[in-house]
């Protein structure tokens, strides 16, 4: 294994933080208190976004590449705030190694030329929020955006989006309930949409094991559906799950469709107890295939 690839972390550059503080409606920062429309106020740990500390952490972990993700639960992709999106892209593009960023797009009025430019300037792919992809029609609505990524040979990262307001709920409610349900809906909607027929070469990855959606394949079959053959260009990522969850997903999709992601600073690396060979595949080979469309082992041969 050449070096660990972590496809899913969060790191807010200064430009992005400053722009969040300039806003007066959710999402916004008051000092380091994050206010969103659907979740309780959250005290952000400033140390978690100190670039020097994060670089040192990845050096210790022998990480060769980190995919930094826009925080889609903030709802930025549907705000119509071009300045906030610009701040994200400007700041993320200047992050030092090993950090590379996922691009984002305003889904209210997508700038397709701008997205094409970003994907040609070092952004590793495009992130889309799961809460806007929960039906086949929703996937159809973003077809032009998907086509830009497919033409560029860049992958799509499906990440949880904004949570529905739930009143007085514990802080874990949105990540455990809303986020997983969003991911499950987006996963099944992609299949019902017939996404692979429309986008034969597009690579996609659903974070957090797609909310364990693949594990429900038995229920799918019991209710008249069919999982079909394993799609080599459809991946799930490991963040916030451990040996039980990832083993269950891998039994359905196979180990080759599982990629390493931590969701740092909100979670960290977990020993999945898959053995040394499978761990190397999850932490290097599979992320390499997702990002570049090439199996590194085959390339070396």
N, C-alpha and C positions, 0 to 999 in steps of 0.2 A: 504494500500500500504506500503510495507516494506521499499522501498527506490527507488528513481528515477534511471532508467537505461538509459544512453545515449550511443547509439551504435556507434556514429560517431563524433569524434573530431580529431584534429591534434595537436600534441605536439612533437617537435623535440628534442630528447635527444642530449647531448653534443657530443657523438660519431658520430652521424649522421651529425651534423652541421660541425664537424671537417673534416669529409670525403668529404662533399660537397665543403668545402673550398680548399681541396687538388686537386680537379678537375680543369681542364683548358678548358674543352669543356662543352656545356650545357648537363645536368643541373649542375650549379655550383653557389657557393656563393662567392662574393667579398665583404668582410666585412659582411654586412647584406643585400646586394643587390643580389636578386636572378635572375639568367639569365637562361632562358629556350629557347627551339628551336622554340616554336610556339606562345609565348605571350610576351608582352612588359616586360622589366625589372621591377621587383617588389621590393619595399622597405619593407622588413620584419620587423615587430615590435619585437625587442628582448624581450620586456616585455611579449609578448604573449607566449613565450616559457620558461619563468622562472617557474620552476617546483613548487617552494614554493607558488607562487601567484596562480597558477592554482589549486593546491590542496586546498588552502583556498577558492577559488571560488566555487569549487564543494562541499566543506563542507557547505558553506552558502546555496547552492542550495539543500542540503540534497540528494546528489547523492551517490548511493551505488556502482555503477560501471560505468566506462567510457571506451568505446571501442576506442582505439587510432589507427588511420588509417595512413598508409603510403600515402604520397602525390603522387597518381598515375599520375596527370597531368605532373609530372616531367619526366615521361617516363622511370622510373628506371627498370621496369619489362622487358624491351626489350633492355637494354643497354649491358647486358653481363658483368656488373661490380659487381663481387662477393664481393669485399671489401665494396662497398657501401651497398649492401643488408645485409652483415654481420654486418656492423655498425648499421644499423637500428634494426636488431633483438637483437643485444647485448644491445644497449641502451634502446630499448623499453622494454626488459625483466626486466630491473632493475628499471623501473618507480615505484614510490610508489603507494599505494592505494589512490584513487579508480581506478587507471588506469590499464587497461589490453590492450594488443595490438592484432591487426590483423596481421597474418603472411603474407608475400609476397613471390613470387617465380619468378625466372628468367624464363620467358616463351620462350626464345630462346632455352634453353637447361635445362628443369626442373629437379631439383634434387628431385626426388620423395621420396627417403629415408630421405633426409634432411627435407623435408616438413612434413613427417610423424612424425619425431622427434620433430619438433617445435610444432606441434599440440598436442603432448603428454606432452609438457613441459609448459603448461599454456597459450599458445596463444589461443585466443577465437574462431578463425576461420581463413579463408583465404580470402584476398581481391584480386579481379581481376579487371583489367582496362576495362571499357566499350568499348573503341575504338578498342579493339582487339576482341570483341565479337559480332560484328555487322551483322553477317550472320550465318545461320545454320551450314555452314562448319566450321566457326570459333569456335563455341561451340564444334563441333566434335573434333577439333584439341586439345582442352584442356580436353578431356574426361579422360585421365589418372590422371590429376590433380584433377578433380572433384571426381573421384573414391576414391582418397586418403582422401579427406574431408568427403565423405559419409561414408567410413569405420570407420573413427575416430569419427563420430557423430558430426562433427563440421560444422557450416554454412559457406556459401559463401557471401561476401559483394561485390556487383558490384558498382564500383566507377568510375566517369569520368576519362578518361585518357588524353593523350596529345592532345592539340588543333592543328588544321591545321593552318599554318601561314596565317594571314589575312591582312597583310599590316598595314596601319595606321588606326587602329580601337580603339574605346574607351576601357578602361580597363574592362568594364563589358561585352564586346562582347563574349569572350570565355565562361565564366560561363553561360551566358544567351542563347547563340546560340549553340556553339559547344557541351558543356556538356550535354544539354538537348537532342540534336539530337543523341548523342552517346548512352545515356541511353534508349531512345525510340527504337533505332535500336537493342540494346542488348536485351531489353524486348521482342520485337516481334520475334527476331531471336531465343531466348530460346523456345518460343512457336512453331515456325516453325520447329525447330530442333526436337521437341518431347522430350524435356528434361525430363519431368516427367516420361515418359515411360522408359527412359534409366536409370534414377536415382530416383527411387520411394521414397526414404527416405531423399534425400538431401534437406536441408533447404537453401533458398536463400533470400537475401534482396537487393533491388535496392535503392540506396540513392536518395535523392531529388525527391521522389515520382515517380521514374522511368521516370523523365522528363514529367510527366503527361501522360505517354503512356496509362494507363488503361482508361483514359477519352475518348480515341478514339475508344472504343469498338463499338459505334454506326456506325462509318465509316467502321470498320472491317466488321460488319454484312451487311452493305449496299453494300460492295464489294465482298461478297461471303464467308467471313470468319465466324468463330464462336468462341466466348470467352470460351464457355464450363463452367463447374462447377467451383466454387471458390476453389482454391488450398490452403489448410490450411498451407502448408509449403513454400508459396511464399509471401514475405512481401515487403512493400515499407516503406521508411523512410521519415521523415517530413522536413528535413533541407531546409532552404531558402523558404519554403512555409508557408502560413498562412491559415486563416479560409476558404477562397474561394477555394484554390487549394486542400487542404486536404479534405474538405467536398465533393468536386467533386469526388476525388479518392475513398473515403470511400463509396460513394453511389454506386460505381461499385463493389468494392472488399469486402465491409463490414468493420466495425471498427476493427475487430479482426486481420486484415492483415496490420494494420498501426502501425509502431513502432517509438519511440521517438529518434531523433538525432538532434544535433544542428549545426554540422560543425564548432564548436568553434575552433579557434578564428575568423573565417571569418563570422560567423553569431552567433545567440544566441537563447535562448528559446523564443518561440512565443506562446501566448495564442491562441489556436485553436478554442476556444469558443464551445467546444463540451460538456460542462457540467462536473461536478466532477467525475461521474462514468466513462464516456468515457475517460477522461483525465488520470485517474488511469490505465485504461486498456492500453492506448497508451504508458504511461511512465513506466509501470512496467510489467504487465501481458504479453503483446505481446512481448516485448524485451526478457523476460524470456523464452517464448516459442521458439523464434528464436534462442537464444544462447544455450539452454539446451534441447529443444524438449519436454518440460513438461509444462503443464498449472499449475502455482503455486496455483491457486484456487482449482483445482482438487486434487493436491497433499496435500493441507492442509486438505481437506475433508477426 
